[in-house]
Amino acid sequence: MMLSFRALQLRGLKLFTAISAVPRSVSTASLSKDPDSLLVNWDQQKGAWSRYHYEWLRDNCTCPSCRHPETGQRILTTMEDWRPDIIQGDTTNERVEIIWKDGHNSQYKHSWLLENSYNHNNIANIKPADTTQRSDLVLWDAEYFKSRQPPSVEYEEYMNSDEGLLKMLRQFRRYGLCFIHNTPASKEATGEAIRRIGPLRNSYYGSVWTMIAGNMAVNSVAYGYKCIPVHTDHVTLEEPPGLMALHCVEYKGEGGETMLLDGFKVAEYIRQDRPDYFAILSQVSIPYQLNYKDGTYEERKVVFPVNHKGEVTDVHLNHDDRQPLDVKAVDEICTASGCDENEAVSKFYEALRYLHNIIYGSQFVYEMTLSPGNVLAVNNRRLLHGRKEFKGYRNLCGTALNQEEWESTLKLLENK
């Protein structure tokens, strides 16, 4: 049975799925207790164990009395003394049961405890591969798509079945792009196709926009005929959209090939080839500004921000909107490179020129031509996109989603 649009957009259901869905099955070796915490020895040979403080366990009880069964929101509000009275393991059902001093009974599946372990004690050695994270990504360059077709799904399958929607989103997560083939060539159909995933993102261009080349009444270089270098969109917003959809609904001309580049692939290449430049590009926040109609939008963005594991989480780069370096940026350059402020600006431009040479070269850029009926969805927080110079008439429409919209719908479908 296909999930309705309304069901797919219930945020509470998505939240509950993300919190409580644990499709894995594991066994614990043994339990032991400290005065303030429970210790679970997952694998003695690998030295894998976890500590769970009692207040954390009580605060995160997943029973219907403590969390709403539909939304997953916390109902428990007490912050009083959370001390266990009885702790016992249930190896048959792979869970831990705790009876608290107030008589409340909490049960924690082993798989849930392992999934939510907040320790570093060799847990990574025993956790199953998480296909929703970086291990599932394919980082690609220009050569990759010379021997294979880019990921795609048929419009009818995508619009009329959960399987089709799931197929599209899995490929989108894996490659950072996916085509929706045989979509009706109209602005309205493009909007409806992306609305299948979630509510459309509104911006200063509207929720679904049309870009007709030569319409310079719109204050954007994207409406011209000249080459648009690869970039990510909306760097002047605090949270740039995650999914950008592009659909060339009409084209009569020459040139105008779309250029795509996997920012994650480039980031890893730079990390290995020039770690000194990667340090700058992953730590320095570049100021951006856009003046559009009556508004001025300003924001700072790091090109390759990293998480606590050192993994690149996003890509942000748009040279059209880049502003002069300021004191904050210079301080960050000094920290990242170990130089003094007299050298900082030169260090930054060394890294920037190096980055330019890579993204404007041919090694990483995949070129293709957008055509009527084929919607291209790209991950704007991973891929850079651009367009070559062209002559003639070109009518392009597009729309966008927040990052959490496609991620949330994907989680819901995978746990259905």
GIKAUR-V249502 format. One line per field, one symbol per residue. ss: DSSP state (2 for helix, 1 for strand, 0 for the rest). Layout:
# GIKAUR-V249502
ss = ???
This chain:
# GIKAUR-V249502
ss = 00002222002222222222000000000111100011111110000111111222222000000010000001000000000111111100001111110000111112222220000000222000000002220000000222000001112222220222222222222220111110000022222222200000000000011111000000002220000111100000000000111111111111100111112222222222202222222000111111110011111111000100000100000000010000222222222220002222222222222222222000001111000001111110001111100111111111111022222222222200
